[in-house]
């Protein structure tokens, strides 16, 4: 018999451990209870429940300490000026684009050690701060548990200094349950079924940027996330933001993301049903493309649309184009470190990531029909069909 997780007890434990009670949002306990109900419904054994309880306590105490920092210091006075976002479908080159921008000496990007352990503000930390080492240890554990993920996402070898997506800033808000917070728990990522509030999520995202900028030299934020469904709220939060949106053949997107997420899930929960994964990720791709085609803010002048094929053909030229779009110059020093990054970080350094569109035909889809379905998208953004298996 396994012991069910008790949301009220976990909340009380976090408050007792920290001596704090302000979560910065009166709705958080209710939302946390929904997340715990999901965990209990998984039917995990005692070890799984123990690991889940530890993650819950980590996220809750981190949240309490984060809000206390804002109550104690004028963190909220930090101005986030002209942030630069990268977005696009999964597997469309967004991480590489972001990685190149992140090495610009004049840029600041989120780092995993910061979002995993955001308190106290890094600008106030002393020389004995061990958060980077703690996050490095976490990432060695993640990579050992999900070794195949390195093939599709070799950036994971950056360990605690790696580049999280913007969505990771919401982990302690219990609106997403991603592998980089829940890897110790035998569960698949939960990207739906939890309460979402885009405006609240971007307020928290901005609070995280303020926390990490506080008492540090001012630099331009370079950020990356899947923002297509939340454009209004993003621009409401950051009116002077700019965004580059990479576009790729949706058929390849669906096949590639299926294989990547299956590799991640296999490391956490064991063998997965590839057919079920393919159906799920094709539907998610369809929904995202439909949003791209119907959302009027897609044509906002603050967004630069770029073809994946153009980025792959000229990485630095694409970054330069985006910088010019943002009214910035790509300095010679920045270009030099970006070229060094490309030379020293081959995408296949952990083996070649392979996937096939047969994942889609195996679930009864006809590729010609899919290409026809996505033709309006491809014509709008000039995206050619990728001729690969």
C-alpha positions as CSV (number, residue, x, y, z in Angstrom):
1,X,0.0,0.0,0.0
2,X,1.4,3.4,-0.9
3,X,0.8,6.7,0.9
4,X,-1.0,9.4,-1.1
5,X,0.5,12.8,-1.3
6,X,-1.3,15.3,1.0
7,X,-1.3,18.8,-0.6
8,X,-2.2,20.6,2.6
9,X,0.6,18.8,4.5
10,X,3.2,19.6,1.8
11,X,2.2,23.3,1.9
12,X,2.4,23.4,5.7
13,X,5.8,21.6,5.6
14,X,7.2,24.2,3.2
15,X,6.0,27.1,5.3
16,X,7.4,25.5,8.4
17,X,10.8,24.8,6.8
18,X,11.2,28.4,5.6
19,X,9.2,30.3,8.3
20,X,7.4,32.0,5.4
21,X,3.8,32.0,4.2
22,X,3.5,34.4,1.3
23,X,3.4,32.6,-2.1
24,X,2.8,35.9,-3.9
25,X,-0.5,34.5,-5.3
26,X,-3.5,33.5,-3.2
27,X,-4.6,31.0,-5.9
28,X,-1.3,29.0,-5.7
29,X,-2.5,26.5,-3.0
30,X,-5.5,25.6,-5.0
31,X,-3.4,25.1,-8.2
32,X,-0.9,23.1,-6.2
33,X,-3.7,20.8,-5.0
34,X,-4.7,20.1,-8.6
35,X,-1.1,19.2,-9.4
36,X,-1.0,16.8,-6.4
37,X,-4.3,15.3,-7.5
38,X,-2.6,14.5,-10.8
39,X,0.4,12.9,-9.1
40,X,-1.9,10.8,-6.9
41,X,-3.8,9.6,-10.0
42,X,-0.6,8.2,-11.5
43,X,-0.7,5.3,-9.0
44,X,3.0,5.6,-8.2
45,X,4.7,3.3,-5.7
46,X,6.1,4.5,-2.4
47,X,9.4,5.5,-3.9
48,X,7.7,7.5,-6.7
49,X,5.5,9.3,-4.1
50,X,8.6,10.0,-2.0
51,X,10.4,11.6,-5.0
52,X,7.3,13.6,-5.9
53,X,7.0,14.9,-2.3
54,X,10.6,16.0,-2.4
55,X,10.1,17.9,-5.7
56,X,6.9,19.5,-4.3
57,X,8.8,20.7,-1.2
58,X,11.7,22.0,-3.4
59,X,9.4,24.0,-5.6
60,X,7.2,25.3,-2.8
61,X,10.1,26.4,-0.6
62,X,11.8,28.0,-3.7
63,X,8.6,29.9,-4.4
64,X,8.3,31.2,-0.8
65,X,12.0,32.3,-0.7
66,X,11.6,34.0,-4.2
67,X,8.6,36.0,-3.0
68,X,10.4,36.9,0.2
69,X,13.3,38.4,-1.8
70,X,10.8,40.6,-3.6
71,X,9.3,41.7,-0.3
72,X,12.7,42.4,1.3
73,X,14.5,44.0,-1.6
74,X,13.4,46.5,-4.4
75,X,13.6,43.8,-7.0
76,X,10.3,44.9,-8.5
77,X,11.9,48.2,-9.5
78,X,14.1,46.6,-12.0
79,X,13.3,47.7,-15.6
80,X,13.4,45.0,-18.3
81,X,14.3,46.9,-21.4
82,X,13.7,45.7,-24.9
83,X,13.9,41.9,-24.4
84,X,14.7,39.8,-27.5
85,X,12.6,36.6,-27.8
86,X,13.1,33.6,-30.0
87,X,10.1,31.4,-30.8
88,X,8.8,28.8,-33.3
89,X,7.7,25.2,-33.4
90,X,9.7,22.7,-31.5
91,X,12.7,21.3,-33.6
92,X,12.8,24.5,-35.7
93,X,16.3,25.8,-34.8
94,X,15.1,28.0,-31.9
95,X,17.5,26.6,-29.3
96,X,20.5,27.1,-31.6
97,X,19.4,30.7,-32.4
98,X,19.0,31.4,-28.7
99,X,22.4,29.8,-27.9
100,X,24.2,32.0,-30.4
101,X,22.5,35.1,-29.0
102,X,23.3,34.0,-25.4
103,X,27.1,34.1,-26.0
104,X,27.0,37.8,-27.0
105,X,29.0,39.5,-24.2
106,X,26.3,42.2,-24.2
107,X,23.4,39.7,-23.7
108,X,22.0,38.0,-20.6
109,X,20.1,34.7,-20.9
110,X,18.3,32.6,-18.3
111,X,20.5,29.8,-16.9
112,X,19.2,26.6,-15.4
113,X,21.0,27.1,-12.1
114,X,19.3,30.4,-11.8
115,X,15.7,29.3,-12.5
116,X,16.2,26.0,-10.5
117,X,17.5,27.9,-7.5
118,X,16.5,31.6,-7.9
119,X,16.9,32.7,-4.3
120,X,18.7,34.9,-3.3
121,X,19.1,37.2,-6.3
122,X,22.4,36.2,-7.9
123,X,23.5,39.8,-7.7
124,X,23.5,39.5,-3.9
125,X,25.1,36.1,-3.6
126,X,28.5,35.7,-1.9
127,X,31.6,33.8,-3.0
128,X,30.4,30.6,-1.3
129,X,27.3,30.4,-3.4
130,X,27.0,26.8,-4.5
131,X,23.9,26.9,-6.7
132,X,25.8,26.4,-9.9
133,X,27.4,23.2,-8.5
134,X,24.0,22.0,-7.2
135,X,22.4,22.5,-10.6
136,X,25.4,20.8,-12.3
137,X,24.8,17.8,-10.1
138,X,21.1,17.8,-11.0
139,X,22.0,17.9,-14.7
140,X,24.4,15.0,-14.5
141,X,21.6,13.1,-12.9
142,X,19.2,14.2,-15.7
143,X,21.6,13.2,-18.4
144,X,22.3,9.8,-16.8
145,X,18.6,9.2,-16.6
146,X,17.8,10.4,-20.1
147,X,21.0,9.8,-22.2
148,X,19.1,9.7,-25.5
149,X,18.0,13.3,-24.9
150,X,21.6,14.5,-25.5
151,X,21.4,13.3,-29.2
152,X,18.4,15.6,-29.9
153,X,19.4,18.3,-27.5
154,X,23.2,18.3,-27.0
155,X,22.9,21.7,-25.2
156,X,22.2,19.6,-22.1
157,X,26.0,19.2,-21.7
158,X,26.1,22.8,-20.5
159,X,24.7,21.4,-17.2
160,X,23.6,24.1,-14.8
161,X,24.7,26.8,-17.1
162,X,22.3,25.5,-19.8
163,X,19.6,27.6,-21.4
164,X,16.0,27.0,-20.1
165,X,13.0,27.9,-22.1
166,X,10.9,30.7,-20.7
167,X,8.3,28.2,-19.6
168,X,10.7,26.8,-17.0
169,X,10.2,30.0,-15.0
170,X,6.7,28.7,-14.2
171,X,7.7,25.4,-12.7
172,X,7.1,26.7,-9.1
173,X,3.8,28.1,-10.2
174,X,2.4,24.6,-11.0
175,X,1.2,25.5,-14.4
176,X,3.6,23.2,-16.2
177,X,5.3,20.0,-15.1
178,X,8.4,19.6,-17.2
179,X,11.3,17.1,-17.1
180,X,13.8,19.6,-15.8
181,X,11.7,19.9,-12.6
182,X,10.2,16.5,-12.3
183,X,12.9,14.1,-13.7
184,X,13.1,12.1,-10.5
185,X,9.4,11.3,-10.6
186,X,8.1,8.4,-12.8
187,X,5.7,10.5,-14.9
188,X,5.5,12.0,-18.4
189,X,5.6,15.7,-18.9
190,X,2.3,17.3,-18.3
191,X,1.7,20.2,-20.7
192,X,-2.1,20.3,-20.5
193,X,-4.7,19.8,-17.7
194,X,-3.3,22.4,-15.3
195,X,-4.8,25.8,-14.9
196,X,-3.2,28.5,-17.1
197,X,-3.4,32.2,-17.0
198,X,-1.1,33.8,-19.5
199,X,-1.1,37.2,-18.0
200,X,-0.2,35.9,-14.6
201,X,2.5,33.6,-16.1
202,X,4.2,36.6,-17.8
203,X,4.0,38.6,-14.6
204,X,5.9,35.8,-13.0
205,X,8.3,35.5,-15.9
206,X,9.1,39.2,-15.6
207,X,9.6,38.8,-11.8
208,X,12.1,36.1,-12.6
209,X,14.0,38.4,-15.0
210,X,14.0,41.2,-12.4
211,X,15.3,38.8,-9.7
212,X,18.2,37.7,-11.9
213,X,19.0,41.2,-13.1
214,X,18.9,42.8,-9.6
215,X,22.4,44.2,-8.6
216,X,24.0,42.9,-11.8
217,X,25.3,44.9,-14.8
218,X,22.5,45.8,-17.2
219,X,22.5,43.7,-20.3
220,X,19.9,42.9,-23.0
221,X,17.8,39.9,-22.3
222,X,18.0,37.1,-24.9
223,X,15.1,34.6,-24.3
224,X,13.4,31.7,-25.9
225,X,10.1,29.9,-25.5
226,X,7.0,28.7,-27.2
227,X,5.0,31.9,-27.1
228,X,2.7,31.6,-30.1
229,X,-0.5,31.0,-28.1
230,X,0.3,33.9,-25.7
231,X,1.4,36.8,-27.9
232,X,-1.0,39.3,-26.5
233,X,0.0,38.7,-22.9
234,X,3.7,38.7,-23.8
235,X,3.5,42.1,-25.6
236,X,1.3,43.4,-22.8
237,X,4.0,42.6,-20.4
238,X,6.9,43.6,-22.6
239,X,5.6,46.3,-25.0
240,X,9.1,47.0,-26.3
241,X,10.0,43.4,-26.9
242,X,11.1,42.0,-30.3
243,X,10.7,38.5,-31.4
244,X,12.2,36.3,-34.1
245,X,9.9,33.4,-35.2
246,X,11.5,30.5,-37.0
247,X,9.2,28.5,-39.4
248,X,9.8,24.9,-40.5
249,X,7.9,22.2,-42.5
250,X,5.2,21.1,-40.0
251,X,5.5,17.4,-41.1
252,X,9.1,17.3,-40.1
253,X,8.3,19.2,-36.9
254,X,5.7,16.6,-35.9
255,X,8.0,13.6,-36.6
256,X,11.1,15.1,-34.9
257,X,9.3,16.3,-31.8
258,X,7.6,12.9,-31.4
259,X,11.0,11.1,-31.3
260,X,12.6,13.6,-29.0
261,X,9.8,13.5,-26.5
262,X,9.6,9.7,-26.7
263,X,13.3,9.6,-25.8
264,X,12.7,11.8,-22.8
265,X,9.8,9.8,-21.6
266,X,11.6,6.5,-22.0
267,X,14.3,7.7,-19.7
268,X,11.8,8.7,-17.0
269,X,9.0,6.1,-17.2
270,X,10.4,3.3,-19.5
271,X,9.2,2.2,-23.0
272,X,6.5,4.3,-24.5
273,X,3.9,3.8,-27.2
274,X,5.4,5.5,-30.3
275,X,2.1,5.5,-32.2
276,X,0.3,7.2,-29.3
277,X,3.2,9.8,-29.1
278,X,3.0,10.4,-32.8
279,X,-0.7,11.0,-32.7
280,X,-0.4,13.4,-29.7
281,X,2.4,15.4,-31.2
282,X,0.8,15.6,-34.6
283,X,-2.3,17.1,-33.0
284,X,-0.2,19.5,-31.0
285,X,1.5,20.6,-34.2
286,X,-1.8,21.0,-36.0
287,X,-3.2,23.1,-33.1
288,X,-0.1,25.3,-33.1
289,X,-0.1,25.8,-36.9
290,X,-3.8,26.7,-36.8
291,X,-3.0,29.3,-34.1
292,X,-0.2,30.7,-36.2
293,X,-2.6,31.1,-39.2
294,X,-5.4,32.7,-37.2
295,X,-3.8,34.8,-34.6
296,X,-3.8,38.5,-35.8
297,X,-0.8,39.3,-33.7
298,X,1.3,37.0,-35.8
299,X,1.6,40.0,-38.2
300,X,2.7,42.4,-35.4
301,X,5.5,44.6,-36.6
302,X,7.6,43.6,-33.5
303,X,7.9,40.0,-35.0
304,X,10.5,39.0,-37.6
305,X,9.6,35.8,-39.4
306,X,12.5,33.7,-40.6
307,X,12.6,30.4,-42.5
308,X,14.4,27.5,-40.7
309,X,16.1,26.7,-44.0
310,X,17.5,30.3,-44.2
311,X,18.8,30.1,-40.6
312,X,20.5,26.7,-41.3
313,X,22.1,28.1,-44.4
314,X,23.5,31.2,-42.6
315,X,23.4,31.2,-38.9
316,X,25.3,34.4,-38.3
317,X,23.6,36.2,-41.1
318,X,20.3,35.4,-39.5
319,X,21.4,36.7,-36.1
320,X,22.7,39.8,-37.7
321,X,19.3,40.3,-39.5
322,X,17.5,39.9,-36.2
323,X,19.8,42.3,-34.4
324,X,19.2,44.9,-37.2
325,X,15.5,44.3,-36.8
326,X,15.9,45.1,-33.1
327,X,17.9,48.3,-33.8
328,X,21.1,46.7,-32.6
329,X,24.5,46.1,-34.2
330,X,26.1,42.7,-34.2
331,X,29.6,43.6,-33.0
332,X,32.7,42.0,-34.2
333,X,33.4,40.6,-30.8
334,X,29.9,39.0,-30.6
335,X,30.2,37.6,-34.1
336,X,33.6,36.0,-33.2
337,X,32.2,34.2,-30.1
338,X,29.2,33.1,-32.0
339,X,31.4,31.5,-34.7
340,X,33.5,29.9,-32.1
341,X,30.4,28.4,-30.5
342,X,29.4,26.9,-33.8
343,X,32.8,25.5,-34.4
344,X,33.1,24.0,-30.9
345,X,29.6,22.6,-30.4
346,X,28.7,20.3,-33.3
347,X,25.1,19.2,-33.2
348,X,26.0,15.5,-33.5
349,X,28.6,15.4,-30.8
350,X,26.6,12.8,-28.9
351,X,25.6,10.8,-32.0
352,X,23.2,11.7,-34.8
353,X,19.6,12.2,-33.8
354,X,17.4,10.2,-36.2
355,X,13.7,10.2,-36.8
356,X,11.5,9.4,-39.7
357,X,8.2,10.6,-41.1
358,X,7.3,6.9,-41.1
359,X,6.2,7.7,-37.5
360,X,3.3,9.5,-39.2
361,X,2.5,7.0,-41.9
362,X,2.5,4.3,-39.3
363,X,-0.4,5.9,-37.6
364,X,-2.4,6.0,-40.8
365,X,-1.5,9.5,-42.0
366,X,-0.9,10.1,-45.7
367,X,2.1,12.4,-46.2
368,X,0.8,14.0,-49.4
369,X,-2.5,14.8,-47.5
370,X,-0.5,16.3,-44.7
371,X,1.5,18.5,-47.1
372,X,-1.7,19.6,-48.6
373,X,-3.2,20.3,-45.2
374,X,-0.2,22.6,-44.3
375,X,0.1,24.2,-47.7
376,X,-1.5,27.5,-46.7
377,X,1.0,27.8,-43.9
378,X,3.9,27.0,-46.1
379,X,2.8,29.5,-48.7
380,X,2.3,32.2,-46.2
381,X,5.8,31.9,-44.8
382,X,7.6,30.6,-47.8
383,X,8.4,27.2,-46.2
384,X,9.3,24.4,-48.6
385,X,8.6,20.7,-48.1
386,X,11.7,19.1,-46.6
387,X,12.6,16.2,-48.8
388,X,13.8,13.7,-46.2
389,X,12.3,10.3,-45.1
